[in-house]
Amino acid sequence: MSDSSVSGGSGCGGSVSSREILLVVHTGRRSNVRVAQEVAARFAEAGVKLRVLEDEAPDLDPSCYAQVVPADDKAAEGAELVFVLGGDGTLLRAAELARAAGVPVLGVNLGRVGFLAEADSDALFEAIGHVIQRDYDVEERMTLDIIAVLDGEVLESTWALNEASVEKSMRERILDVVVEVDGRPVSAFGCDGVLVATPTGSTAYAFSAGGPVVWPDVQALLVVPSNAHALFSRPLVVSPASVVALEVDAGGHPAVLCADGRRTVELPPGARVEVAGGSTPLRLVRLRQGPFADRLVEKFSLPVQGWRGPAAG
């Protein structure tokens, strides 16, 4: 890891400050815990207080944080931001806490691809320096509001940053669904599932299912079938103001609704899932303003040999 912004030191003491950050860590790896200790020390030296989640606190040095909080909707209240150490899964977990409080999230990737993270591990201390100096921007990312109903009764109401997926619950069965956009049927087919994704989620599950990559500043919803048995099962890009509904065949098999791979609910035959642009966005910290194309090439190791650049003049 390079240290380009913050002076060194090993202690956890620091000056008194009203600034406070929620630290969220994937503590399942010992290396992450060691990194978290270094991060805590750097923030403490700058007088920035840390709070940590109660299920992560036992793995961290208690001298380096000021408060332990439950992992609920109030965990990030009053914090300047949520500082995340881990992969995209850890960031999505942190997003659940941050969105409720309207607090921005800064992810440092300690996992593999880490597409949602703003910095990789080799830029960790540079990222800390930006936070200490308040040298960062915040952008809002579109989310999804999701509701599942059966015979007029609400089964689940939730949200997602990346995608909502309706998938078959039994491996040996085919899921029969009808796709509806803005109150009108578009197509019906048997499949493994259907995803409704945001532009942020276009590089996640939807990408693996064959969907397009959408630049994050584009406002749109993606509808991506997964292994559909149909002549027309292409991904759709629809208005951010549209409502997409997925109806599970009443005479077919049960399904499962999953939001961001984290929150799931069983769907009986005949259930209906409605997905719309979210009423509350997620706020993400940005340390650099480089083109999204550069991030795409870097994260996916895309070949760009032979590129000559724009024509002069």
C-alpha positions in Angstrom: 0.0 0.0 0.0 1.3 3.5 -0.8 1.2 6.3 1.7 1.0 9.6 -0.3 -1.2 11.7 2.0 -1.1 10.8 5.6 1.8 10.9 8.1 2.7 7.6 9.8 2.2 6.5 13.4 1.1 3.5 15.3 -0.9 4.9 18.2 -4.7 5.2 18.3 -4.8 8.4 20.3 -5.8 11.7 18.6 -7.2 15.2 19.2 -10.8 15.8 20.0 -13.1 16.3 17.0 -16.7 16.4 16.2 -16.1 14.4 13.0 -17.2 10.8 13.1 -17.1 8.0 10.6 -18.7 4.6 10.5 -16.2 1.9 9.7 -17.5 -1.3 8.0 -15.1 -4.2 7.5 -15.2 -7.6 6.1 -13.6 -9.2 9.2 -13.7 -12.7 7.8 -10.2 -12.2 6.6 -7.4 -11.6 9.1 -5.6 -9.4 6.6 -8.6 -7.1 6.4 -8.6 -6.8 10.2 -5.0 -5.7 10.2 -5.8 -3.1 7.5 -8.7 -1.9 9.6 -6.4 -1.4 12.6 -4.1 0.8 10.4 -7.0 2.8 9.1 -8.4 3.3 12.6 -5.0 4.6 13.8 -4.7 7.0 10.9 -8.1 8.5 11.5 -7.6 8.7 15.2 -4.3 10.6 14.7 -6.3 13.2 12.6 -8.9 13.5 15.4 -11.6 11.7 13.5 -13.7 9.4 15.7 -14.7 6.0 14.5 -17.8 3.9 15.3 -18.0 0.2 14.4 -20.7 -2.4 14.1 -21.3 -4.5 17.2 -20.9 -7.8 15.2 -17.5 -6.6 14.0 -16.2 -5.0 17.2 -14.9 -8.2 18.8 -12.4 -8.6 15.9 -11.1 -5.0 16.2 -8.9 -3.3 18.8 -11.2 -1.4 21.1 -8.7 1.4 21.7 -9.2 2.5 18.1 -12.9 3.3 18.0 -15.1 5.5 20.1 -18.5 3.8 19.8 -20.1 0.4 19.0 -23.5 0.5 17.3 -26.0 -2.1 16.2 -26.2 -2.8 12.4 -29.6 -1.1 11.9 -31.1 1.9 10.2 -29.6 4.2 12.8 -26.0 2.9 12.6 -24.8 5.7 10.3 -26.9 8.6 11.7 -24.8 11.7 12.3 -21.7 10.2 10.7 -19.8 12.1 8.0 -19.6 9.0 5.8 -19.3 5.2 5.9 -15.8 3.9 5.2 -15.9 0.4 3.8 -13.0 -2.1 3.7 -13.8 -5.2 1.7 -15.4 -6.2 -1.7 -18.7 -5.3 -3.3 -20.6 -7.5 -0.9 -19.3 -5.6 2.0 -20.2 -2.3 0.3 -23.7 -3.5 -0.4 -24.0 -4.4 3.3 -22.8 -0.9 4.3 -25.2 0.6 1.7 -28.1 -0.7 3.7 -27.0 1.3 6.7 -25.9 4.4 4.8 -29.0 4.9 2.6 -31.3 5.0 5.6 -29.3 7.9 7.1 -28.6 9.7 3.8 -24.8 9.3 4.5 -22.3 8.8 1.7 -20.3 5.6 1.3 -16.6 5.3 0.4 -15.4 1.8 -0.5 -11.8 0.6 -0.5 -11.6 -2.7 -2.4 -9.9 -5.5 -0.5 -11.7 -8.2 -2.5 -11.5 -9.1 -6.2 -13.1 -6.9 -8.8 -14.7 -4.4 -6.4 -16.5 -2.4 -9.1 -18.4 -0.3 -6.6 -15.3 0.7 -4.6 -13.7 4.0 -5.2 -10.2 3.0 -4.3 -8.1 -0.2 -4.4 -5.9 -1.3 -1.6 -2.8 0.3 -3.0 -4.5 3.7 -2.7 -5.9 3.1 0.8 -3.9 5.8 2.6 -4.4 8.3 -0.2 -8.2 7.7 0.2 -7.8 8.3 4.0 -6.0 11.6 3.2 -8.8 12.8 1.0 -11.3 12.1 3.8 -9.3 13.8 6.5 -8.8 16.9 4.2 -12.5 16.7 3.2 -11.3 16.6 -0.4 -14.0 14.5 -2.0 -17.2 14.7 -4.0 -20.5 12.9 -3.5 -22.7 11.6 -6.3 -26.1 10.0 -6.1 -26.8 6.6 -7.6 -30.2 5.5 -8.7 -31.8 2.7 -6.6 -34.8 0.5 -7.0 -38.0 0.3 -5.0 -39.4 -3.2 -5.0 -42.7 -4.6 -3.9 -44.0 -8.2 -4.1 -47.7 -8.9 -3.8 -50.1 -11.9 -4.0 -53.8 -11.5 -4.3 -53.5 -7.9 -3.2 -51.5 -8.7 -0.1 -48.0 -7.3 0.2 -45.4 -10.1 0.7 -42.4 -7.9 0.8 -41.3 -4.2 0.3 -37.6 -3.6 -0.1 -35.0 -1.8 -2.3 -31.8 -2.5 -4.2 -28.8 -0.6 -5.5 -27.8 -3.2 -8.2 -30.8 -5.4 -9.1 -33.9 -7.2 -8.2 -34.1 -10.7 -9.5 -37.0 -13.1 -9.7 -35.6 -16.6 -10.1 -36.7 -20.2 -10.0 -36.5 -21.7 -6.5 -35.9 -25.3 -7.7 -33.0 -26.1 -10.0 -34.8 -28.8 -12.0 -37.8 -26.6 -12.7 -38.5 -23.8 -15.3 -39.9 -20.5 -14.1 -42.7 -19.2 -16.2 -43.1 -15.4 -16.1 -44.8 -12.6 -17.8 -42.8 -9.3 -18.2 -44.9 -6.1 -18.0 -43.7 -2.5 -18.6 -45.9 0.4 -17.7 -49.0 -1.7 -17.2 -48.7 -3.5 -20.6 -47.4 -7.1 -21.2 -44.2 -7.3 -23.2 -43.3 -11.0 -23.3 -43.9 -14.3 -21.6 -41.4 -17.2 -21.4 -39.9 -19.9 -19.3 -36.5 -19.1 -17.9 -34.1 -19.4 -15.0 -35.1 -15.8 -13.9 -35.5 -12.2 -14.8 -33.4 -9.3 -13.5 -34.4 -5.6 -13.2 -31.2 -3.6 -12.7 -29.9 -0.1 -12.3 -27.0 1.4 -14.4 -24.9 0.7 -11.3 -26.0 -2.9 -11.4 -25.3 -3.2 -15.1 -21.8 -4.4 -14.3 -22.9 -6.9 -11.7 -25.4 -9.8 -12.0 -27.1 -8.3 -15.0 -23.8 -8.2 -16.9 -23.2 -11.9 -16.2 -26.7 -12.7 -17.5 -26.0 -11.0 -20.8 -27.1 -7.4 -20.2 -25.4 -4.3 -21.5 -23.0 -2.1 -19.6 -24.7 1.2 -18.9 -22.8 4.3 -17.9 -23.8 5.3 -14.3 -24.9 8.8 -15.2 -27.6 7.3 -17.6 -31.0 7.2 -15.9 -32.7 3.9 -17.0 -33.9 0.6 -15.9 -32.6 -2.7 -17.4 -34.7 -5.8 -17.8 -32.5 -8.8 -18.4 -33.8 -12.4 -18.8 -31.6 -15.2 -17.6 -31.5 -18.4 -19.8 -34.9 -17.7 -21.3 -36.6 -20.3 -23.6 -38.0 -17.8 -26.1 -37.4 -16.2 -29.5 -37.7 -12.8 -28.0 -35.7 -12.6 -24.7 -33.4 -9.7 -25.4 -32.5 -7.3 -22.6 -34.6 -4.2 -22.5 -33.6 -0.6 -21.5 -36.6 1.3 -20.3 -37.4 4.7 -18.9 -36.4 5.5 -15.3 -40.0 6.5 -14.7 -41.3 3.1 -15.9 -42.7 0.5 -13.6 -41.6 -3.1 -14.5 -43.7 -6.0 -13.3 -42.8 -9.7 -13.3 -45.7 -12.1 -12.8 -45.1 -15.6 -11.7 -47.4 -18.1 -13.5 -50.3 -18.9 -11.2 -50.3 -22.5 -12.4 -46.5 -22.9 -12.3 -43.8 -23.3 -9.8 -42.7 -21.0 -6.9 -39.9 -18.5 -7.3 -37.7 -16.4 -5.1 -37.2 -12.6 -5.1 -33.7 -11.4 -4.3 -32.5 -7.8 -3.8 -28.8 -7.2 -4.4 -28.1 -10.9 -3.5 -28.8 -10.0 0.1 -32.5 -9.8 0.9 -34.7 -12.7 -0.3 -38.4 -13.7 -0.1 -40.2 -16.8 -1.3 -42.7 -16.1 -4.1 -45.7 -18.5 -4.4 -47.2 -19.2 -7.8 -49.3 -16.2 -8.9 -47.1 -13.6 -7.1 -46.3 -10.3 -8.8 -43.2 -8.2 -8.3 -43.2 -4.5 -9.2 -39.9 -2.6 -9.6 -39.6 1.2 -10.1 -36.9 3.8 -9.8 -36.1 4.3 -6.1 -37.4 7.2 -4.1 -34.1 7.4 -2.1 -30.8 7.3 -3.9 -27.5 6.0 -2.5 -24.8 8.5 -2.1 -21.3 7.4 -3.1 -18.0 9.2 -2.4 -15.9 10.0 -5.4 -12.2 10.9 -5.1 -11.5 11.2 -8.8 -13.5 12.3 -11.8 -11.9 10.1 -14.5 -14.0 8.7 -17.4 -16.1 5.7 -16.6 -14.5 4.0 -19.7 -11.2 4.0 -17.8 -12.8 2.3 -14.8 -14.4 -0.3 -17.1 -11.1 -1.1 -18.8 -9.2 -1.3 -15.5 -11.7 -3.5 -13.7 -12.4 -5.9 -16.5 -8.9 -5.9 -17.9 -10.3 -5.0 -21.4 -8.0 -5.1 -24.4 -7.4 -1.6 -25.8 -4.2 -2.3 -27.8 -4.1 -0.4 -31.1 -6.0 2.6 -29.7 -4.7 5.8 -31.4 -7.0 8.4 -29.7 -9.2 11.2 -31.0 -8.2 12.9 -34.3 -6.1 16.0 -33.8 -7.7 19.4 -34.5 
